[in-house]
Amino acid sequence: MVTLSTTKAEFIAASSSAYQAIWLRRILQHLSHEQCKSTMIYCDNKLTKDKVVELVQCSMQEQVADIITKPLKLDVFLKLQELIVIKVN
């Protein structure tokens, strides 16, 4: 999909992420691993909240995905690298 507006592109990305999160939640529910809390999707635009998926605003400086999607200056790259957290249960 092509859009000339970054706001529109971010909305499309957030919508797609929400759709995928709901799909994954349904699979987990069928596997008897229902999620009790809402799924948080971070974006740097203010969008609405839902009872199942929660869109959380985060600043452009906290967009960890930029580390794999954009060319970055070294200092920005190193800062984002520090923000990456992998959780293992």
Residue pairs with C-beta under 8 A, 6 or more apart in sequence:
1 12
3 9
3 12
7 45
10 43
10 44
10 45
11 45
11 47
13 43
14 41
14 43
14 45
14 47
14 55
17 41
18 41
18 50
18 53
18 55
21 39
21 41
21 52
21 53
22 39
22 52
22 53
25 34
25 35
25 39
25 52
28 34
28 35
29 35
38 50
38 51
38 52
38 53
38 54
39 52
39 53
39 54
40 54
40 55
40 56
41 53
41 54
41 55
41 56
42 55
42 56
42 57
42 58
42 62
42 63
43 55
43 56
43 57
43 58
44 57
44 58
44 59
44 60
44 62
44 63
45 57
46 57
47 55
47 57
48 55
49 55
61 79
62 83
63 80
64 80
64 83
64 84
66 72
66 76
66 80
67 77
67 80
67 81
67 84
72 80
